[in-house]
Each structure stands twice: as C-alpha cells, then as structure tokens.
Amino acid sequence: MPDLPVRTSDEPLAADAYRYIATHAWWMGTFWDDAAEDPSCYVHLSEHLLQQWTPAMQESDWLLDRVLTGRVQWLAGSGEAAVAAGFTLTDHWPVGRFRAPFGDFYAELNELEPRRPAGGWANPTPEFVALLPRDPRALRARLEEDSPPGRSYSGPFRSAVDALRTCMLPADLRGALYAALLELPDVTLVDEVKDLDGNLCHALVHDAGPTRTELLVDPVDGQYAGERDVLRRSSPCGLAAGTMIAETSVRTSVVGLIGSPPGF
C-alpha cells in the first residue's frame, strides 16, 4: 500500500462534548419551467453556510444551522428568466436551525419522530464504524463489495466520500481509507490544492465517470476538508465539460456546548 503523506489524528472528544463542523459550500440546483412552450432548464450554484454540532453520544440532540447567503451564479439560463418563471431559491433548500437526536433533522418537517439510523457508508454510525476493517486491502474489498465499481452515481470512491463527509470517522479508519482509495483505478494524490477559502489541502482525485472529484484532506490531522466536482463531459442542460458544479470547504473542531462555535 502507498506510504501516504497524509497523517491522521483526532482531538479528544469527551462524552459530553460536540464535534463542530463548519461548511462553506457552493451547490448546484436545477429549475425546470414546465409551463413554457418549450420547457426550459435553469441551472445555478448557490452559496451555503452550515454549522453542525454532533454530540459524542449519538442519541443526544444534534444541531444544524443552515443559511443561504443569497449569492447565486447562473450556469445555464438567466436568473431574471428563472425568477419570472417562478424560481425561488428557498424552495430548493431548507434553511434555519434544526435540532434532533440522531441528526434526523428533517423528521419534524415530515411529521415524523426522529429515528436511530441504520448504519452504512452514507451514515456511519459508531456500530458500523467499529465493524469496518482497518487493513487498507480489506477495506477496499469491503467498499467494492458494498458499492460495486462501474455505476455512474455510486461506487467505492463515492461511498468513501459519503462516509468521510460526516467527519465522524476516527483517525485510524481515515488513514486506512485514504490508502485504500489510492489503490483504486483513476485515483491519484495531489499534495497541494487550495479549497474554496484558499486553504492548502491534500486532494485525492477521482478522474472517471461523469465528474472529476477532488476529495480534500486537511494536511494537519487528515480530516475531511471538502470537495470539488467538475464535469468531465457536457450535460443535457447545456453545461460544458470543465464546469464546476459543487465546491465545499469544511473545518472541524471540538466544543463543549451545543450551539457555541469554537472559542466560546
């Protein structure tokens, strides 16, 4: 397995503490004007600021603060035409403060009770994480078994990114996972890449399928630090190859109080 320049470590998380996750993101959204004589597709990027407090004890309350800044970049179609056709940015993204055990933030919006999630790559519960191998070859085999290669919107690299995005994987598992990913086809390591906010990161780059994905890694502790997705081929909505369709910058720390940012 490769000798990684990525070194992983964890800040201690006491039983009554929270992992604070701050995300700055530009995410793509699509709006269709079905009422037009010729249905039109409008594609935009919108800016998001998220803060999340994840408790050490998963059954305790989690808190998500989600804000839309109002900044929009139109990739296909004009903003004026989209608004005239009925586009409203807040219709596409839930915003506000959401608090619920197990991180089931939107249960209340759907008139449901928060539920303990089943473990998986997209939702790596402590029980799921504890059963994953720490040997990189065994971990790659598990990824390929759960997420077979060759699918457009899944596969082993995508499943690993889903898990890392939660910022809930311990240091020993993150290190093994990066080593496993670098053994996959079409994955390379770039030592210095700037994220959305100009911070230098390592990047594990998956250059295959519909998008080129950069998985950004904090060079200090090997924690997930964001992503960047760029189209590798043109899309049906008229986006050209090379268009950036998602970009995030993520920073984490440990705090003692829910709702309080680092330093308070």
C-alpha positions, 0 to 999 in steps of 0.5 A: 500500500502507498506510504501516504503523506497524509497523517491522521489524528483526532482531538479528544472528544469527551462524552459530553462534548460536540464535534463542530463542523463548519461548511462553506459550500457552493451547490448546484440546483436545477429549475425546470419551467414546465409551463413554457412552450418549450420547457426550459432548464435553469441551472445555478450554484448557490452559496451555503453556510452550515454549522453542525454540532454532533454530540459524542453520544449519538442519541443526544440532540444534534444541531444544524444551522443552515443559511443561504447567503443569497449569492447565486451564479447562473450556469445555464439560463438567466436568473431574471428568466428563472425568477419570472418563471417562478424560481425561488431559491428557498424552495430548493433548500431548507434553511434555519436551525434544526435540532434532533437526536440522531441528526434526523433533522428533517423528521419534524418537517415530515411529521415524523419522530426522529429515528436511530439510523441504520448504519452504512457508508452514507451514515456511519454510525459508531456500530458500523464504524467499529465493524469496518476493517482497518487493513487498507486491502480489506477495506477496499474489498469491503467498499467494492463489495458494498458499492460495486465499481462501474455505476455512474452515481455510486461506487467505492470512491463515492461511498468513501466520500459519503462516509468521510463527509460526516467527519465522524470517522476516527483517525485510524479508519481515515488513514486506512481509507485514504490508502485504500482509495489510492489503490483504486483505478483513476485515483491519484494524490495531489499534495497541494490544492487550495479549497474554496477559502484558499486553504492548502489541502491534500486532494485525492482525485477521482478522474472517471465517470461523469465528474472529476472529484477532488476529495480534500484532506486537511494536511494537519490531522487528515480530516475531511476538508471538502470537495470539488466536482467538475464535469468531465463531459457536457450535460443535457442542460447545456453545461460544458465539460470543465464546469464546476458544479459543487465546491465545499470547504469544511473545518472541524473542531471540538466544543463543549456546548451545543450551539457555541462555535469554537472559542466560546 
